[in-house]
Amino acid sequence: MKNRIIVGVLALLLSTACEDELYQAPISNRSSAEFYRDAADFEQAIVGVYNALKYHSQSNFYLSEVRSDNIYITGLAGVRDWIPVTNFSRTLVTNSLMQQAWDEPYVGILRANTVLDKLSPDVVPDAATRNAMEGEVKFLRALFYFDLVRFFGGVPIFDEVLTPTQALEIPRSAPAEVYNLIENDLIDAISMLPQTSSAAGKPSSVTAKALLARTYLTMSGPDYGISGPGLGVDRKSEALDLLNEVIASGQFGEVDDYATIFKSESENNADIIFAIQNINDGNSGDRGVGTVLPTLMYHESWARVNLPFAGGVPSDGLILPSDQLLNSYEPNDTRDDFSILRSWVDANGATSTQAMIIKFMDQENLPVDRFNWGTDFPVIRYTDVLMMKAEILIQTGGNQAEVDNIVNNVRERAGLEPLSNVDLEMLLEERRKEFFAEGLRFHDLVRTGKVVDVINEWTAVDDEAGVVNSMEPNFIIYPIHQNQLDVKEDLYEQNPGYN
């Protein structure tokens, strides 16, 4: 698989870099040497790097949200790839979701490496422009590797363009080495990117600080005795410094209405630090400029009545908010009604109480097909920055009044009464509702050392069908897909716990 990705990186780059909405000329008949001639060509190439982020929302939904106590799936047939993921199956090595979560970030990494390899004063003489491009691409490369290390632990590091033969000699690196690359890329991005974003969806120096803070906080989590995302090191003070710098920048702020954060007409609002930009192209079919994410959440039978196009989750694999999550919402919590549809009427006029996720479904701006919803997907929100700060203050014995203030501002927006003496469990419960369906829940539990106990305690109560296996540390990360193991015998060792 790696051979095909490396050999085909230019073709992939050229085929995805020229999106129609940017009015860019076709370049598929030009070689790599001929393509990188000026700054405009590099801008096109960087669009191709962004295009590889399309996987991010899907992978984090399936491999973090669906993996967590937020979702319960009673499907027993196992024909849907997300069912063994949520049930902690040991037989995931041929699961397509593992392949996507591995392959797509590496497509982005190889595109990023190609841009960095070609970027030079000869073709982009203006130093400020060149530095901004390098910082932008390094930010994206860091994000790709951050996903990989959280999903798989140690992964092979490609920080330059390699031939297929060279790639076959690169083994997996330890998570600490992967983090070293992420940290260096983000430090470079902080120094090279402008202080404010040059356009919607582009990172700034402050954006890079937010991602580096999340990285340091993740590294500071327990290692669980596995080669996973937590290193058991203490980088929390560095994370706190960065979070305070993001807050002090004044570029972001709290949005009064929760729904406003996610609506298409108010995208890139003050709460959005970095989001994957999706376009609802209402004039044509699937061109890959929107997102399929809402279609992965709503029920197929509901869609037949309420949407003008096919799609949705089939009845043999319904992705349902867990009873525990549903029962955890307090009365009048506005995040509940916005994020979850608890009952609905089917084609036969019967009322179904199979709740479904509607958070990213903007029904006032329907696309022409199920693949191109225009709702942006938030990667980092300002609310998350504030709540990560509260998390660090709790863990380090910081100012309790500040912790309470952060959490209560979030609760006030949700229409809830204030709390006092907020501890880590209370904070995690608030994060659970605030970031529901944003792909953070499992990562949050792993980072804070709660994942094994929380998942097992939840399944003991909610798993009425007896389909969820016991959670163990090995299940914090996922197996390497069989396609990768077959590239070269003994190049990669499989993660423990899977067969």
N, C-alpha and C positions, 0 to 999 in steps of 0.2 A: 504494500500500500504506500509506504513512504517513497519508493521509487517513482510511482505514478504521480504522486503529488509534486515531487521535486522536478521531474521532467516536465510536467504540465503546468508549472507555476506561471509561465509567461502567458500561455493560452488562457488560463483562468483569469489572470490579471486583465488581459485585454478584453476578454469577453464580458467582464463584469464592471470594468472601470468606467465605461461610457454610458451612463444612465440617460435616458431620453430627456428627463426633466432638466438636465443641465445643458441641453442643446450642444452636445459634444460630437465632433465628427467621428465616424467609425475609424478604428485604428487596427483592426484585426489582421490586416495584411502587412503590418510593419513588424520588423524584428526588434528585439530588445535593444540592440545597439543603435538602431535608427530612431527608436521611440523617444528616448530620454534626451531631448534636444534643448528644452527650455523650461521655465517655471510652469508654464501652462500644461506641459506634458506631465510634470510631476504632480500637479494638482489632480489630473485625471487618474494617475496611478494611485494616489492616496485615496481617491474615491473607492478604488478596488479594495484597499485595505479595510475601509469602513464596511464595505459590502459583506466582508467575512464575519461581521458581528451579528449577522442575521440569526445565527445559531444561539446566541447568548440567552435570549429570553426563553426559548424553548428548553434548552438544556437546564437552565436554572429552575424553570418551572417543574420539569419532570424529575430532576435529580436532587433538588433541594425541597421544593414545596410538596410535591407528591410523595417524597421520601419521608416526610415529617408527620407529626401527629395532627397536622391540620387537615389531612386528607385520609379518607377511608374508602377502599374499593373492595366490594364483596365479590367481584367477578372471580370465578373459580376455574374457568377454562384455560386461562393463561395465554390466550391467543393475542392479546393486546400487549405490546411491549412494556407499557407502564405498569402492568399488574405485578410482574415479578420484582420490579423496582420497589414498589411500595410495600411489598410483602417480604422484603429482605431475603430474596432467593439467592442461593449459592450458584445457580446456573444462569449467569448473565453474560458469559464470555462471548456469545454469539448474538447478543441483544443489539438491535440497531441503534438504540439510544446511546450505548457505549461507543459505538463507531462514530456517531455524529459528534459526541462531546469530545472525542479525540481528534478526528479528522479536521473539523471545521476551524478550530483555533490554529492548527498547523498550516492550513491554507492561508489564514491571515498572517501568521508569523513569516511564512515564506514570501508573501507579497511585501511585507514590511522590510524584510531583509534585502529584497531586490531593490526597493526604493533607497534604502540606506547605502547599498553598495554603489548605486549609480549617482547618488547626490554628491555634487562637488562644485567648487567655485567656477569651474569651466562652463557648466551648464546653468547654474543659478548663481550669478555673480554677486547679487545683493545679499550681504551677510545676514541681515535681519530676517529676510524671507527664507533663506536657507536654514537658519537656526530654528525658525518656527516650524518648518517642515520636519526637520529632524526630531524636534521635541514632540510634535504631534504623532509621528510614527512610533517613536519610542513609548509614548503613553499607551498607544493601542497595543503594541507588542507586550508591554507589561500586563495589560488587562487580559490578553489571550493566555499568557503564562499563569496569571493568577487563577483563572478558571481551571486550567489544567492541574495545578498543584492542589487545588481544593477538591477536585474530583478524583484524581488518580494518585496523589502523593508525588513521588519522584517520577520525572519524565525526562526524555532526551532533550538536551539543549541545543538548539540551532540558532546561533546568533550571527550567522553569515550565510551567504549562498553557497551551497555545497553541490557537488556532483552526486549522482545516485551511488556511485562506488564509495565515496567518502561518507555518505549518510549511513551506509550499512555498517560502519565502524563506530557509530555513536551509540553508546549504551544509555540507559536511564541514569540521570544524575539524582543525587539525594535531594530531598526537599530544600535543605538549607542552601544548596547551590542554585536551585531554581529561584529561591527568594533573593539570592545575591544579585542575579540578573534583573529581577523585577525592581529591586531597590535601586540599583544603578541606573536603570532606564528611567525610573520616575524622578530620581534626583537630577538627571540630565534634563528631563522634561520640565521640571520646576525652573531650572535656570535658563532654558531656551524658549519656552512658550511665553506669549504676552500675558500680562497680568489679568486682562479680561479676554473673554472669548471673541475671536474675530468673526464668528458667524454661529448661528444656531446649530447645536450639535457638535461643535468643535471644542476641544478641551482648552483650558487656560492653565496658567501656572497654579492657580488656586485649585482647579479641578484635580491636577496631579497631586497636590498636597492631600486632598481628601482621599484619593485612592491609596496613597502611601500610608496614611493614617490607618485605613482599614487593613492594609497589608500588615503593618506592625502589630495591630491588635490581634489579627488572625495568627501570626507567628507566636504571639504571647500565650496562646491557648495551650492546654495540656497535650502531650504527645500520645497519650493512651497506650504507649508501648508499641506503636506502629509507625511506619514511615509515611505519615500523613501530613495534613496541613498545619497542625500545631507543633511547635518546636519546644514548648516548655521554657522559652526564654522570656525575659522581661523587657519588652520594648514599649510598654504602656506609656511611660513618661514622654517618649519621643512622639508617640501617637497623639497624646494630649496636646503637646506643643503645636503640632500641625493642625489639629482640630481647632484650637484657639486662633490660629492664623487664618483659617478659613472663615471662622465666625467674625473676626476682626476686619476682614476684607470689606465687609459691608455689601458684597455683591449679591448676597442671597438673603432670604428672609422667610418668615412664617406666613403662610397663606391662610386666610380666615376660613375658607370653605374647603372641606376635604375633597369634594367632587371636582373642584376647580383644578386640582393638581393633575388630574388625569384626562380631562376633556380635551378633545381635539382643538376646539376654538381657543383654549387657554394654555396650549402646550408651551414648554420652555418658560414657565412661570418662575416666580422667585424661589420656589421649593426645589426646582430641578437644577442640580449641579451638573449632571451628565446623563443624557438619555439617548437611547437609540432612536433615530428619527425614522418614522414610518409615514408613508404617503398614501392617502386614500385617492387613488386615481379613478375618478368616477366616469371616465370616458372609454375605458378599455378593460380587457380582462387581465389575467395574471401576468404582470411584468416584473414581479419580484421587488416592487418598491414599497409594498405594505407589509403587514405582519399577519401571520396565520394564528397568532397566539390566542385570541378570543375563541376561535373555532376549536381549539384544543380543550376548552373549558365547558362550553355550553352543551346541552343534551341534544342529540340528533332529533329526538321526537318533539322537543320544544321548537326546534328550528323549523320543522315542517309546517308549523302553524304560524310562527312569528317572523320568519325571515324569507326574503324573496329568492334565496339560493340554498343549495344543499350543503350538508356538512354537519359537524358536531361530533360529540363523543357517542359511540354506539352503545346500545343498552347492555351489551355484555361486558362493558368495561367502564361504567360510569365513574367519573372522578367526582366524588362527593365530599363536601366539607364534613369533617368528622362531627359526631354528636358532641364530643367534648368541646370542640371549637364553637359550635353553634350555641351550646349552653353557657359558654363563657362570656358572651356579649351581655353587657348590662342593658337594661331598658333605656331607650332613647339614644343609644349609641348610633350616630349617623353613619358610621363606617359599615355597620351591619347591612342596612338596606342598600347602600351603594355598592357593596362588594358581593352580596349574596342574594339570590332570588330563592326564597324559602318554599314557595308554592306557586303553581301555575296550572292552567287548564290545557288539556291535550286536545287532539283532533276529535275525540269522541265526547268532548264536553266534561270529562272527568277531571277532578282536581288531583294533581300529583304533589306530594310533599317531598319529593326527591330534590333537595336543595342543589343549586348549581352556582358556579362562579360567574359573575357578570361584570366584574370590576373594570375590565379593559374593553368591554363591548359598548361602543358609542352608538346607540341606536338612532341618534339624531343625525348621524353621518354615516349611513350604511355604504359599504363598498359595493361594487358590482359582482363580486364573487367572494368566497370565504377566505381567500389567500391574502387579501389586500386591505385589511383594516388599517385605518390611519392613526390609531392611537399609539403615541410614543411609549417606549418602555423605559422606565427610570432605572438607571444603574446605580446612581448615588443621589440621594435627596438631602436637602438641608436638614430636614427632620431627623434623618439618620445620623448626620454629623452631630447634632445636639444630643441624640440619645446614645451614641457611642461615647460622647464625653461623659454623660451621666454614668454609663457603665464603668468607665475608668475611675471616676470619682468614688463610686461604690466600692470597687475592688481595692482602692488605695487609701480608703478612709478620708476621702475629700469632703468638701463642704456639703452637708446633707441638705441644707436649705436650697442650694443651687440644683441639686439632684431633683428635689421635690418640685421646684419651679419649672424645670425642663419638662418633666413628666406631666405636670398639671396644665401646662400650656397646650400640650398635645391633647389631653383629655378635655380641656375646655372647648377646643375646636370640634371635638367629637360629641359635645353636648353633655358631658359627664361632670360629676362633682369631683372636687380635688381630693387627693390622698396626702397622707403624711408619712414620714419615715419610710420612703420607698426603698426597698431592698432589691437584690438582684432578681429574685423570683418575680416580684411585682413588675420590675422593669421589663423582663422577658415577656411577661403576659401582655403588657401594653404594646411591646414591639410586635407581638404575634398578631394583634388586630390591626395595628397601624400599617404593617407591611405585608398583610395577607395577600398571597398570590404574586408577590414580587420576587419570590425565589430566595428569600433570606432565612426562613425559619430553621431549616436543618443546619445551615452554616452557623446561625446564632447559637444553637444548642451545642454544636461541636466546639465552637470557640470558647464557650463559657464552662465547658466540662460537664454539661448536664445531659448530653444526648442519650447515653445508655440508660440511665435511670428514668428519664422522662418518657422515652419511647416505650420501655418495658412496663412502666406504671400505666401508661395510657392504654396499651393493648390489652392489659389484664382486665380493663373495664369495658373498652369499646369494641374489642375484636370478638363480636358475638359469633361470627362465622368460623372463627378459629383458623384464619388464613395467613396471619402475620407471624413470621418466625421471630424468635427471640433476637433482640438487638445485641450485638457484640462489637467491640472496638474495630474488628476487621471490616465491618460494614460501613465505617465512616468514609472510606474511599471505595472506588469501584474497580472492577477487574479490567485489565487490558483486553481489548477486543481480539478475538482469534485472528482476524486479518493481520493485525500487527505482529502477533506471535509467529505467524507463518512467513513473514518477510524474510527472516533469517533465523535459523534454529539457534536457540540459546542467546539471542541478542538481548531479549527482554525476559526477565523473570516475572511470572504472574504474581499479582498481589495475593497474600494469604487469605484463606477463607472461601475461595471460589473454585469451582471445578467445571 
